Amino acid sequence: MRTGLPVSPVSKSWKELYRAALFETDKSKVSERIAQAEWALSQRARELFHTDKEFIHERQAVDAATQALQALRSALTGKKSGDRTGRGQAA
């Protein structure tokens, strides 16, 4: 039975990892930073799944951050968001 605010290390770290991925300037580290942030976001989304409506704003923030990271990854690989065929790659 859950009571009170669901606080875990992931609840704080996803924001830090997300920012680290967004603002990484070393191109060789960006993919790793994105993967770390995506992992933390998925863990936090699982925690929030079982919470009440009082956490709706954080749920929305987690969803938005996940989508932003997907867009960043797509931009780095040259694919359009949702394009799995590779036709969106630059020539």
N, C-alpha and C positions, 0 to 999 in steps of 0.2 A: 504494500500500500504506500503510495506516494503522499507526502505531505509537504506543503510549503513550496518554496522556489527551487526548481531543479538546478542546482549549482554543481558544476563539474569543472575540471581543468579545461575541457573542450569549450565550455560556455564562454570562457574568456579568451582562449587561444585562437579560436577561429577568426576573430577580428584582426588579431596581430598577424596571423599567417596570411590572411586575405590581403592586408595592406602590404605585407612583404612581397607578395606575388605581383601586385599592381605596380609597385614602385621599384622593383628589381631592375637595375641598370645593366647588369652583366648578363648578356644574352645566353651565355652557356648555363646559367643558373635558373632562368625563368621557368622552364618546363618543370624542374624539380620543385620550385616554389609553388607553382600552380597545383601540382599533384599533392603537396602537403596541405595546402589550403582546401582543396577539394575533399581530402580525407577528413579534415576537421569539420568542414561544413556538413558532410554526410553524417558524421557522428552526432553533431549537434541537432541535425534534422531528426534523427532517430529519437533523441532525448525529448525534443519538443513535440513529437508526434503524440505523446501520451499526456500532454499538459492541457490545462484549461485555456479558455479564450484570453486570459490575461497575458498570454505570451504571443498574441497574434502579431504584434509589431516585430518581435524578433524572428518569428517564422517568416514573415515577409522579407525581412532583411537577409535571412539565410537564403531564401529563394532568389532574391535579386543578386546577391553575391555569387551564387552558383552560376546564374546566367551570365554575369559579367565575366567570370573566369572562362566559361565556354567560348564567349566571344573573343576574349584575349587569346586563347589557345588557337582558335580559328584564324585570327589575324596573323599569328606567328607562323602558322603552317600554310598560309595562303589560301585556305578554304573558306568559302562562305559558310555562315552558320547553318547547320543542318545539311550541308552538302557532303555526302559521304562518297561521292563518285570521283572526286578529285578534279572535276571539271572547273571548279572555282579557282584553281591554282593559277598564279601568274606565269606568264610565258617567259 
